Amino acid sequence: MNSQTLPKLPTIDFTDKNLKPGSSSWIAASNTVKCALEEYGCFVAVYDHKVSLELDNEVFHVLEELFDLPTETKVKNTSDTPYFGYMGQHPLVPLYESLGIDDAPTLEGARAFTNLMWPAGNEHFCKIMHSYSMLVSQLEHTVSRMMFESYGVDKYYESHIGSITYLLRVMKYRAPYVGETNVGAISHTDKSFITILHQNQVNGLEVQTKDGKWIGFESSPSSFVVMAGDAFLAWSNNRVHSPHHRVTMSGEEPRYSLGLFSFQKEIIHVPEELVDDEHPLQFKPFDHFGLLRFYYANVETQTECSAKAYCGV
């Protein structure tokens, strides 16, 4: 009998009250984060002391309310930036529907989206989305700081965070009909700096390892998948891995998930400290949203890493 088991995504606990910069637990967690992002490109963060079970339940309740709106309302979610607006009814991924809340960690961003969907207002939805996004953005700050410190470039951290903007994508994957494809999302890498994914109890996310194996992920209310995007890979001079991932649906229940994506508003440079004889410069300075538009324009034909194609040396 074959007892070989697939590897599991690393799990890192962020609930330790002693997890403060400079502490021994911080340094240990930072090393684990660095190893996970270099080897897998992602890890599971346990983060239940910030996002309570009550808030988690409310998040998925208001998402059902949002996706129950008429399609003619949801398509008002438009953007000049690729992948920032409404997506749905695509023949390649008929199970998938999503909307984008730009600048969701700010009250202004959450309210602008809310008022677009509910012109008469929906203060509860606005409050829940804003609270969730703000708390998860704090996790993104922590992971970024740990990585900058681990690479010895913490002097750049404050300017980096000061120039970050966020997109919260909310996603629904309906259950497939009999004989229909079970593909919820095709294999892809993210173009973000960091992505933080969270889902309801319906599993489906799969991450590809460097040797081509697909790892499933068992969700829980306290679990958040922290994933490096192509921009992080380029900034790190190819030290960080940006993993392919996909969604495969099974069962009869819809899957709801949220992805908080961080984007850099300023030109991204590889820190000079990350360039040496063993790691020659691999990426030219680049515009993050330019990378996103480049990917959008070439998505049908692109085979290599979009960052390498866009700004590789």
Secondary structure, 3 states (H helix, E strand, C coil): CCCCCCCCCCEEECCCCCCCCCCHHHHHHHHHHHHHHHHCCEEEEECCCCCCHHHHHHHHHHHHHHHCCCHHHHCCCCCCCCCCCCEEEECCEEEEEEEEEECCCCHHHHHHHHHHHCCCCCHHHHHHHHHHHHHHHHHHHHHHHHHHHHCCCHHHHHHHHHCEEEEEEEEEECCCCCCCCCEEEEEECCCCCEEEEEECCCCCEEEECCCCCEEECCCCCCEEEEEECHHHHHHCCCCCCCCCEEEECCCCCCEEEEEEEEEECCCECCCHHHCCCCCCCCECCECHHHHHHHHHHHCCCCCCCHHHHHHEC
